[in-house]
């Protein structure tokens, strides 16, 4: 029989809703890039990867190719 020494729980989005913090972070990124934050962006981003989220934010103002790979 194996002795259990602990448990690991992934609470992100399951028990604790952390989307509000992610949303605020993406709003800050958009602001730093001088991209207007819109309700449409807020509804499109949930469930996207970080790369897709950043691309979506930039594409909302036609700037998806503005960043170098290093900046991205």
PDB file of N, CA, C and O in Angstrom, chain B, residues numbered from 101:
ATOM      1  N   UNK B 101       0.833  -1.172   0.000  1.00  0.00           N
ATOM      2  CA  UNK B 101       0.000   0.000   0.000  1.00  0.00           C
ATOM      3  C   UNK B 101       0.890   1.253   0.000  1.00  0.00           C
ATOM      4  O   UNK B 101       1.868   1.325   0.744  1.00  0.00           O
ATOM      5  N   UNK B 102       0.544   2.227  -0.833  1.00  0.00           N
ATOM      6  CA  UNK B 102       1.294   3.478  -0.928  1.00  0.00           C
ATOM      7  C   UNK B 102       0.682   4.530  -0.015  1.00  0.00           C
ATOM      8  O   UNK B 102      -0.537   4.682   0.050  1.00  0.00           O
ATOM      9  N   UNK B 103       1.545   5.251   0.686  1.00  0.00           N
ATOM     10  CA  UNK B 103       1.081   6.339   1.537  1.00  0.00           C
ATOM     11  C   UNK B 103       0.940   7.608   0.701  1.00  0.00           C
ATOM     12  O   UNK B 103       1.864   7.993  -0.015  1.00  0.00           O
ATOM     13  N   UNK B 104      -0.193   8.241   0.795  1.00  0.00           N
ATOM     14  CA  UNK B 104      -0.422   9.498   0.075  1.00  0.00           C
ATOM     15  C   UNK B 104       0.118  10.638   0.929  1.00  0.00           C
ATOM     16  O   UNK B 104      -0.227  10.766   2.104  1.00  0.00           O
ATOM     17  N   UNK B 105       0.977  11.474   0.318  1.00  0.00           N
ATOM     18  CA  UNK B 105       1.599  12.584   1.035  1.00  0.00           C
ATOM     19  C   UNK B 105       0.967  13.931   0.713  1.00  0.00           C
ATOM     20  O   UNK B 105       1.266  14.927   1.372  1.00  0.00           O
ATOM     21  N   UNK B 106       0.117  13.975  -0.270  1.00  0.00           N
ATOM     22  CA  UNK B 106      -0.519  15.240  -0.598  1.00  0.00           C
ATOM     23  C   UNK B 106      -1.354  15.116  -1.854  1.00  0.00           C
ATOM     24  O   UNK B 106      -1.368  14.078  -2.516  1.00  0.00           O
ATOM     25  N   UNK B 107      -2.047  16.192  -2.167  1.00  0.00           N
ATOM     26  CA  UNK B 107      -2.889  16.261  -3.355  1.00  0.00           C
ATOM     27  C   UNK B 107      -2.555  17.533  -4.113  1.00  0.00           C
ATOM     28  O   UNK B 107      -2.149  18.534  -3.523  1.00  0.00           O
ATOM     29  N   UNK B 108      -2.727  17.483  -5.402  1.00  0.00           N
ATOM     30  CA  UNK B 108      -2.539  18.666  -6.229  1.00  0.00           C
ATOM     31  C   UNK B 108      -3.855  18.946  -6.939  1.00  0.00           C
ATOM     32  O   UNK B 108      -4.387  18.084  -7.639  1.00  0.00           O
ATOM     33  N   UNK B 109      -4.369  20.134  -6.759  1.00  0.00           N
ATOM     34  CA  UNK B 109      -5.629  20.518  -7.391  1.00  0.00           C
ATOM     35  C   UNK B 109      -5.364  21.629  -8.400  1.00  0.00           C
ATOM     36  O   UNK B 109      -4.626  22.572  -8.114  1.00  0.00           O
ATOM     37  N   UNK B 110      -5.954  21.519  -9.551  1.00  0.00           N
ATOM     38  CA  UNK B 110      -5.918  22.578 -10.560  1.00  0.00           C
ATOM     39  C   UNK B 110      -7.245  23.315 -10.464  1.00  0.00           C
ATOM     40  O   UNK B 110      -8.259  22.847 -10.982  1.00  0.00           O
ATOM     41  N   UNK B 111      -7.239  24.461  -9.808  1.00  0.00           N
ATOM     42  CA  UNK B 111      -8.477  25.205  -9.571  1.00  0.00           C
ATOM     43  C   UNK B 111      -8.766  26.245 -10.632  1.00  0.00           C
ATOM     44  O   UNK B 111      -9.827  26.869 -10.619  1.00  0.00           O
ATOM     45  N   UNK B 112      -7.833  26.440 -11.552  1.00  0.00           N
ATOM     46  CA  UNK B 112      -7.995  27.485 -12.565  1.00  0.00           C
ATOM     47  C   UNK B 112      -9.243  27.229 -13.401  1.00  0.00           C
ATOM     48  O   UNK B 112      -9.296  26.295 -14.201  1.00  0.00           O
ATOM     49  N   UNK B 113     -10.234  28.070 -13.201  1.00  0.00           N
ATOM     50  CA  UNK B 113     -11.443  27.991 -13.994  1.00  0.00           C
ATOM     51  C   UNK B 113     -12.397  26.878 -13.613  1.00  0.00           C
ATOM     52  O   UNK B 113     -13.446  26.721 -14.239  1.00  0.00           O
ATOM     53  N   UNK B 114     -12.051  26.101 -12.594  1.00  0.00           N
ATOM     54  CA  UNK B 114     -12.920  25.004 -12.195  1.00  0.00           C
ATOM     55  C   UNK B 114     -13.715  25.411 -10.953  1.00  0.00           C
ATOM     56  O   UNK B 114     -14.940  25.523 -10.995  1.00  0.00           O
ATOM     57  N   UNK B 115     -13.011  25.625  -9.868  1.00  0.00           N
ATOM     58  CA  UNK B 115     -13.657  26.049  -8.628  1.00  0.00           C
ATOM     59  C   UNK B 115     -13.520  27.562  -8.462  1.00  0.00           C
ATOM     60  O   UNK B 115     -14.465  28.237  -8.053  1.00  0.00           O
ATOM     61  N   UNK B 116     -12.357  28.080  -8.778  1.00  0.00           N
ATOM     62  CA  UNK B 116     -12.099  29.512  -8.653  1.00  0.00           C
ATOM     63  C   UNK B 116     -12.102  30.143 -10.040  1.00  0.00           C
ATOM     64  O   UNK B 116     -11.300  29.771 -10.896  1.00  0.00           O
ATOM     65  N   UNK B 117     -12.996  31.088 -10.262  1.00  0.00           N
ATOM     66  CA  UNK B 117     -13.070  31.772 -11.549  1.00  0.00           C
ATOM     67  C   UNK B 117     -11.992  32.843 -11.610  1.00  0.00           C
ATOM     68  O   UNK B 117     -12.107  33.883 -10.960  1.00  0.00           O
ATOM     69  N   UNK B 118     -10.948  32.593 -12.388  1.00  0.00           N
ATOM     70  CA  UNK B 118      -9.827  33.533 -12.476  1.00  0.00           C
ATOM     71  C   UNK B 118      -9.849  34.351 -13.768  1.00  0.00           C
ATOM     72  O   UNK B 118      -8.930  35.128 -14.027  1.00  0.00           O
ATOM     73  N   UNK B 119     -10.896  34.178 -14.576  1.00  0.00           N
ATOM     74  CA  UNK B 119     -10.926  34.879 -15.861  1.00  0.00           C
ATOM     75  C   UNK B 119     -10.852  36.389 -15.693  1.00  0.00           C
ATOM     76  O   UNK B 119     -10.242  37.069 -16.519  1.00  0.00           O
ATOM     77  N   UNK B 120     -11.458  36.924 -14.646  1.00  0.00           N
ATOM     78  CA  UNK B 120     -11.438  38.371 -14.452  1.00  0.00           C
ATOM     79  C   UNK B 120     -10.004  38.902 -14.363  1.00  0.00           C
ATOM     80  O   UNK B 120      -9.734  40.016 -14.813  1.00  0.00           O
ATOM     81  N   UNK B 121      -9.098  38.135 -13.799  1.00  0.00           N
ATOM     82  CA  UNK B 121      -7.706  38.561 -13.683  1.00  0.00           C
ATOM     83  C   UNK B 121      -6.989  38.471 -15.030  1.00  0.00           C
ATOM     84  O   UNK B 121      -6.176  39.332 -15.367  1.00  0.00           O
ATOM     85  N   UNK B 122      -7.290  37.440 -15.783  1.00  0.00           N
ATOM     86  CA  UNK B 122      -6.725  37.310 -17.126  1.00  0.00           C
ATOM     87  C   UNK B 122      -7.228  38.440 -18.012  1.00  0.00           C
ATOM     88  O   UNK B 122      -6.461  39.029 -18.773  1.00  0.00           O
ATOM     89  N   UNK B 123      -8.501  38.735 -17.912  1.00  0.00           N
ATOM     90  CA  UNK B 123      -9.097  39.803 -18.708  1.00  0.00           C
ATOM     91  C   UNK B 123      -8.440  41.142 -18.401  1.00  0.00           C
ATOM     92  O   UNK B 123      -8.130  41.906 -19.316  1.00  0.00           O
ATOM     93  N   UNK B 124      -8.228  41.429 -17.128  1.00  0.00           N
ATOM     94  CA  UNK B 124      -7.572  42.687 -16.733  1.00  0.00           C
ATOM     95  C   UNK B 124      -6.147  42.730 -17.277  1.00  0.00           C
ATOM     96  O   UNK B 124      -5.682  43.785 -17.708  1.00  0.00           O
ATOM     97  N   UNK B 125      -5.458  41.608 -17.262  1.00  0.00           N
ATOM     98  CA  UNK B 125      -4.099  41.555 -17.808  1.00  0.00           C
ATOM     99  C   UNK B 125      -4.098  41.842 -19.304  1.00  0.00           C
ATOM    100  O   UNK B 125      -3.246  42.585 -19.792  1.00  0.00           O
ATOM    101  N   UNK B 126      -5.057  41.253 -20.044  1.00  0.00           N
ATOM    102  CA  UNK B 126      -5.128  41.519 -21.486  1.00  0.00           C
ATOM    103  C   UNK B 126      -5.519  42.959 -21.759  1.00  0.00           C
ATOM    104  O   UNK B 126      -5.061  43.540 -22.743  1.00  0.00           O
ATOM    105  N   UNK B 127      -6.359  43.552 -20.911  1.00  0.00           N
ATOM    106  CA  UNK B 127      -6.688  44.972 -21.063  1.00  0.00           C
ATOM    107  C   UNK B 127      -5.433  45.826 -20.904  1.00  0.00           C
ATOM    108  O   UNK B 127      -5.242  46.795 -21.639  1.00  0.00           O
ATOM    109  N   UNK B 128      -4.597  45.475 -19.966  1.00  0.00           N
ATOM    110  CA  UNK B 128      -3.343  46.207 -19.739  1.00  0.00           C
ATOM    111  C   UNK B 128      -2.415  46.067 -20.939  1.00  0.00           C
ATOM    112  O   UNK B 128      -1.797  47.043 -21.364  1.00  0.00           O
ATOM    113  N   UNK B 129      -2.314  44.864 -21.482  1.00  0.00           N
ATOM    114  CA  UNK B 129      -1.491  44.640 -22.672  1.00  0.00           C
ATOM    115  C   UNK B 129      -2.009  45.488 -23.832  1.00  0.00           C
ATOM    116  O   UNK B 129      -1.230  46.146 -24.521  1.00  0.00           O
ATOM    117  N   UNK B 130      -3.315  45.470 -24.043  1.00  0.00           N
ATOM    118  CA  UNK B 130      -3.903  46.264 -25.127  1.00  0.00           C
ATOM    119  C   UNK B 130      -3.594  47.742 -24.928  1.00  0.00           C
ATOM    120  O   UNK B 130      -3.237  48.437 -25.879  1.00  0.00           O
ATOM    121  N   UNK B 131      -3.729  48.218 -23.716  1.00  0.00           N
ATOM    122  CA  UNK B 131      -3.450  49.621 -23.419  1.00  0.00           C
ATOM    123  C   UNK B 131      -1.981  49.954 -23.717  1.00  0.00           C
ATOM    124  O   UNK B 131      -1.691  50.996 -24.305  1.00  0.00           O
ATOM    125  N   UNK B 132      -1.068  49.089 -23.320  1.00  0.00           N
ATOM    126  CA  UNK B 132       0.359  49.319 -23.569  1.00  0.00           C
ATOM    127  C   UNK B 132       0.672  49.343 -25.062  1.00  0.00           C
ATOM    128  O   UNK B 132       1.615  50.008 -25.491  1.00  0.00           O
ATOM    129  N   UNK B 133      -0.117  48.622 -25.849  1.00  0.00           N
ATOM    130  CA  UNK B 133       0.078  48.578 -27.299  1.00  0.00           C
ATOM    131  C   UNK B 133      -0.778  49.623 -28.027  1.00  0.00           C
ATOM    132  O   UNK B 133      -0.810  49.656 -29.257  1.00  0.00           O
ATOM    133  N   UNK B 134      -1.463  50.466 -27.267  1.00  0.00           N
ATOM    134  CA  UNK B 134      -2.332  51.511 -27.818  1.00  0.00           C
ATOM    135  C   UNK B 134      -3.439  50.921 -28.687  1.00  0.00           C
ATOM    136  O   UNK B 134      -3.778  51.459 -29.741  1.00  0.00           O
ATOM    137  N   UNK B 135      -3.995  49.800 -28.220  1.00  0.00           N
ATOM    138  CA  UNK B 135      -5.122  49.158 -28.892  1.00  0.00           C
ATOM    139  C   UNK B 135      -6.357  49.398 -28.035  1.00  0.00           C
ATOM    140  O   UNK B 135      -6.368  49.034 -26.859  1.00  0.00           O
ATOM    141  N   UNK B 136      -7.399  50.007 -28.603  1.00  0.00           N
ATOM    142  CA  UNK B 136      -8.614  50.239 -27.812  1.00  0.00           C
ATOM    143  C   UNK B 136      -9.233  48.924 -27.343  1.00  0.00           C
ATOM    144  O   UNK B 136      -9.376  47.978 -28.118  1.00  0.00           O
ATOM    145  N   UNK B 137      -9.594  48.882 -26.069  1.00  0.00           N
ATOM    146  CA  UNK B 137     -10.242  47.698 -25.510  1.00  0.00           C
ATOM    147  C   UNK B 137     -11.733  47.778 -25.811  1.00  0.00           C
ATOM    148  O   UNK B 137     -12.356  48.818 -25.601  1.00  0.00           O
ATOM    149  N   UNK B 138     -12.303  46.688 -26.299  1.00  0.00           N
ATOM    150  CA  UNK B 138     -13.720  46.670 -26.647  1.00  0.00           C
ATOM    151  C   UNK B 138     -14.405  45.472 -26.003  1.00  0.00           C
ATOM    152  O   UNK B 138     -13.760  44.504 -25.599  1.00  0.00           O
ATOM    153  N   UNK B 139     -15.713  45.562 -25.918  1.00  0.00           N
ATOM    154  CA  UNK B 139     -16.498  44.436 -25.408  1.00  0.00           C
ATOM    155  C   UNK B 139     -16.332  43.219 -26.312  1.00  0.00           C
ATOM    156  O   UNK B 139     -16.355  42.082 -25.843  1.00  0.00           O
ATOM    157  N   UNK B 140     -16.164  43.462 -27.606  1.00  0.00           N
ATOM    158  CA  UNK B 140     -15.972  42.355 -28.545  1.00  0.00           C
ATOM    159  C   UNK B 140     -14.697  41.577 -28.221  1.00  0.00           C
ATOM    160  O   UNK B 140     -14.689  40.348 -28.279  1.00  0.00           O
ATOM    161  N   UNK B 141     -13.634  42.278 -27.884  1.00  0.00           N
ATOM    162  CA  UNK B 141     -12.397  41.588 -27.497  1.00  0.00           C
ATOM    163  C   UNK B 141     -12.628  40.763 -26.230  1.00  0.00           C
ATOM    164  O   UNK B 141     -12.198  39.612 -26.143  1.00  0.00           O
ATOM    165  N   UNK B 142     -13.294  41.346 -25.274  1.00  0.00           N
ATOM    166  CA  UNK B 142     -13.534  40.663 -24.001  1.00  0.00           C
ATOM    167  C   UNK B 142     -14.321  39.371 -24.191  1.00  0.00           C
ATOM    168  O   UNK B 142     -14.135  38.419 -23.434  1.00  0.00           O
ATOM    169  N   UNK B 143     -15.190  39.328 -25.182  1.00  0.00           N
ATOM    170  CA  UNK B 143     -15.977  38.114 -25.400  1.00  0.00           C
ATOM    171  C   UNK B 143     -15.267  37.109 -26.299  1.00  0.00           C
ATOM    172  O   UNK B 143     -15.598  35.924 -26.276  1.00  0.00           O
ATOM    173  N   UNK B 144     -14.300  37.562 -27.088  1.00  0.00           N
ATOM    174  CA  UNK B 144     -13.599  36.646 -28.002  1.00  0.00           C
ATOM    175  C   UNK B 144     -12.444  35.904 -27.345  1.00  0.00           C
ATOM    176  O   UNK B 144     -12.119  34.792 -27.762  1.00  0.00           O
ATOM    177  N   UNK B 145     -11.819  36.486 -26.334  1.00  0.00           N
ATOM    178  CA  UNK B 145     -10.582  35.935 -25.785  1.00  0.00           C
ATOM    179  C   UNK B 145     -10.720  34.685 -24.911  1.00  0.00           C
ATOM    180  O   UNK B 145      -9.810  33.856 -24.921  1.00  0.00           O
ATOM    181  N   UNK B 146     -11.798  34.508 -24.163  1.00  0.00           N
ATOM    182  CA  UNK B 146     -11.860  33.319 -23.297  1.00  0.00           C
ATOM    183  C   UNK B 146     -11.667  32.023 -24.077  1.00  0.00           C
ATOM    184  O   UNK B 146     -12.301  31.792 -25.106  1.00  0.00           O
ATOM    185  N   UNK B 147     -10.768  31.183 -23.555  1.00  0.00           N
ATOM    186  CA  UNK B 147     -10.505  29.889 -24.172  1.00  0.00           C
ATOM    187  C   UNK B 147      -9.380  29.898 -25.196  1.00  0.00           C
ATOM    188  O   UNK B 147      -8.949  28.841 -25.656  1.00  0.00           O
ATOM    189  N   UNK B 148      -8.902  31.086 -25.556  1.00  0.00           N
ATOM    190  CA  UNK B 148      -7.807  31.170 -26.535  1.00  0.00           C
ATOM    191  C   UNK B 148      -6.459  31.000 -25.842  1.00  0.00           C
ATOM    192  O   UNK B 148      -6.316  31.270 -24.649  1.00  0.00           O
ATOM    193  N   UNK B 149      -5.487  30.552 -26.606  1.00  0.00           N
ATOM    194  CA  UNK B 149      -4.120  30.490 -26.101  1.00  0.00           C
ATOM    195  C   UNK B 149      -3.590  31.919 -25.957  1.00  0.00           C
ATOM    196  O   UNK B 149      -4.201  32.866 -26.453  1.00  0.00           O
ATOM    197  N   UNK B 150      -2.474  32.066 -25.290  1.00  0.00           N
ATOM    198  CA  UNK B 150      -1.879  33.396 -25.135  1.00  0.00           C
ATOM    199  C   UNK B 150      -1.505  33.983 -26.494  1.00  0.00           C
ATOM    200  O   UNK B 150      -1.749  35.160 -26.758  1.00  0.00           O
ATOM    201  N   UNK B 151      -0.916  33.161 -27.347  1.00  0.00           N
ATOM    202  CA  UNK B 151      -0.504  33.645 -28.673  1.00  0.00           C
ATOM    203  C   UNK B 151      -1.718  34.072 -29.487  1.00  0.00           C
ATOM    204  O   UNK B 151      -1.701  35.124 -30.126  1.00  0.00           O
ATOM    205  N   UNK B 152      -2.771  33.258 -29.466  1.00  0.00           N
ATOM    206  CA  UNK B 152      -3.983  33.612 -30.210  1.00  0.00           C
ATOM    207  C   UNK B 152      -4.647  34.858 -29.634  1.00  0.00           C
ATOM    208  O   UNK B 152      -5.190  35.674 -30.379  1.00  0.00           O
ATOM    209  N   UNK B 153      -4.606  35.007 -28.314  1.00  0.00           N
ATOM    210  CA  UNK B 153      -5.181  36.199 -27.684  1.00  0.00           C
ATOM    211  C   UNK B 153      -4.443  37.457 -28.129  1.00  0.00           C
ATOM    212  O   UNK B 153      -5.070  38.453 -28.488  1.00  0.00           O
ATOM    213  N   UNK B 154      -3.127  37.411 -28.105  1.00  0.00           N
ATOM    214  CA  UNK B 154      -2.349  38.582 -28.521  1.00  0.00           C
ATOM    215  C   UNK B 154      -2.583  38.885 -29.994  1.00  0.00           C
ATOM    216  O   UNK B 154      -2.741  40.047 -30.370  1.00  0.00           O
ATOM    217  N   UNK B 155      -2.606  37.865 -30.819  1.00  0.00           N
ATOM    218  CA  UNK B 155      -2.873  38.060 -32.250  1.00  0.00           C
ATOM    219  C   UNK B 155      -4.253  38.673 -32.455  1.00  0.00           C
ATOM    220  O   UNK B 155      -4.415  39.565 -33.287  1.00  0.00           O
ATOM    221  N   UNK B 156      -5.240  38.209 -31.713  1.00  0.00           N
ATOM    222  CA  UNK B 156      -6.601  38.733 -31.828  1.00  0.00           C
ATOM    223  C   UNK B 156      -6.670  40.196 -31.415  1.00  0.00           C
ATOM    224  O   UNK B 156      -7.345  40.996 -32.063  1.00  0.00           O
ATOM    225  N   UNK B 157      -5.978  40.548 -30.342  1.00  0.00           N
ATOM    226  CA  UNK B 157      -5.953  41.948 -29.892  1.00  0.00           C
ATOM    227  C   UNK B 157      -5.329  42.832 -30.966  1.00  0.00           C
ATOM    228  O   UNK B 157      -5.876  43.882 -31.302  1.00  0.00           O
ATOM    229  N   UNK B 158      -4.198  42.416 -31.500  1.00  0.00           N
ATOM    230  CA  UNK B 158      -3.530  43.203 -32.547  1.00  0.00           C
ATOM    231  C   UNK B 158      -4.367  43.252 -33.825  1.00  0.00           C
ATOM    232  O   UNK B 158      -4.445  44.294 -34.475  1.00  0.00           O
ATOM    233  N   UNK B 159      -4.984  42.149 -34.181  1.00  0.00           N
ATOM    234  CA  UNK B 159      -5.784  42.092 -35.406  1.00  0.00           C
ATOM    235  C   UNK B 159      -7.025  42.975 -35.319  1.00  0.00           C
ATOM    236  O   UNK B 159      -7.558  43.402 -36.343  1.00  0.00           O
ATOM    237  N   UNK B 160      -7.482  43.245 -34.108  1.00  0.00           N
ATOM    238  CA  UNK B 160      -8.677  44.080 -33.955  1.00  0.00           C
ATOM    239  C   UNK B 160      -8.465  45.491 -34.493  1.00  0.00           C
ATOM    240  O   UNK B 160      -9.429  46.206 -34.763  1.00  0.00           O
ATOM    241  N   UNK B 161      -7.211  45.889 -34.648  1.00  0.00           N
ATOM    242  CA  UNK B 161      -6.897  47.204 -35.221  1.00  0.00           C
ATOM    243  C   UNK B 161      -5.977  47.062 -36.439  1.00  0.00           C
ATOM    244  O   UNK B 161      -5.316  48.022 -36.835  1.00  0.00           O
ATOM    245  N   UNK B 162      -5.938  45.872 -37.024  1.00  0.00           N
ATOM    246  CA  UNK B 162      -5.149  45.649 -38.235  1.00  0.00           C
ATOM    247  C   UNK B 162      -3.651  45.702 -38.031  1.00  0.00           C
ATOM    248  O   UNK B 162      -2.913  46.056 -38.952  1.00  0.00           O
ATOM    249  N   UNK B 163      -3.185  45.354 -36.836  1.00  0.00           N
ATOM    250  CA  UNK B 163      -1.756  45.438 -36.532  1.00  0.00           C
ATOM    251  C   UNK B 163      -1.141  44.087 -36.186  1.00  0.00           C
ATOM    252  O   UNK B 163      -0.149  44.024 -35.460  1.00  0.00           O
ATOM    253  N   UNK B 164      -1.726  43.002 -36.701  1.00  0.00           N
ATOM    254  CA  UNK B 164      -1.250  41.668 -36.328  1.00  0.00           C
ATOM    255  C   UNK B 164       0.183  41.385 -36.750  1.00  0.00           C
ATOM    256  O   UNK B 164       0.788  40.433 -36.256  1.00  0.00           O
ATOM    257  N   UNK B 165       0.743  42.189 -37.653  1.00  0.00           N
ATOM    258  CA  UNK B 165       2.127  41.972 -38.106  1.00  0.00           C
ATOM    259  C   UNK B 165       3.090  43.032 -37.580  1.00  0.00           C
ATOM    260  O   UNK B 165       4.215  43.136 -38.068  1.00  0.00           O
ATOM    261  N   UNK B 166       2.668  43.811 -36.603  1.00  0.00           N
ATOM    262  CA  UNK B 166       3.492  44.907 -36.087  1.00  0.00           C
ATOM    263  C   UNK B 166       4.656  44.460 -35.204  1.00  0.00           C
ATOM    264  O   UNK B 166       5.677  45.144 -35.141  1.00  0.00           O
ATOM    265  N   UNK B 167       4.519  43.335 -34.530  1.00  0.00           N
ATOM    266  CA  UNK B 167       5.548  42.909 -33.587  1.00  0.00           C
ATOM    267  C   UNK B 167       6.537  41.950 -34.232  1.00  0.00           C
ATOM    268  O   UNK B 167       6.162  41.097 -35.037  1.00  0.00           O
ATOM    269  N   UNK B 168       7.800  42.103 -33.868  1.00  0.00           N
ATOM    270  CA  UNK B 168       8.803  41.139 -34.305  1.00  0.00           C
ATOM    271  C   UNK B 168       8.580  39.847 -33.518  1.00  0.00           C
ATOM    272  O   UNK B 168       7.894  39.867 -32.496  1.00  0.00           O
ATOM    273  N   UNK B 169       9.136  38.744 -33.963  1.00  0.00           N
ATOM    274  CA  UNK B 169       9.010  37.495 -33.184  1.00  0.00           C
ATOM    275  C   UNK B 169       9.513  37.654 -31.742  1.00  0.00           C
ATOM    276  O   UNK B 169       8.924  37.103 -30.813  1.00  0.00           O
ATOM    277  N   UNK B 170      10.579  38.392 -31.565  1.00  0.00           N
ATOM    278  CA  UNK B 170      11.120  38.593 -30.214  1.00  0.00           C
ATOM    279  C   UNK B 170      10.161  39.401 -29.340  1.00  0.00           C
ATOM    280  O   UNK B 170       9.999  39.105 -28.156  1.00  0.00           O
ATOM    281  N   UNK B 171       9.523  40.421 -29.923  1.00  0.00           N
ATOM    282  CA  UNK B 171       8.552  41.217 -29.179  1.00  0.00           C
ATOM    283  C   UNK B 171       7.313  40.392 -28.863  1.00  0.00           C
ATOM    284  O   UNK B 171       6.746  40.495 -27.776  1.00  0.00           O
ATOM    285  N   UNK B 172       6.901  39.578 -29.819  1.00  0.00           N
ATOM    286  CA  UNK B 172       5.712  38.763 -29.649  1.00  0.00           C
ATOM    287  C   UNK B 172       5.890  37.803 -28.502  1.00  0.00           C
ATOM    288  O   UNK B 172       4.984  37.025 -28.202  1.00  0.00           O
TER     289      UNK B 172
END
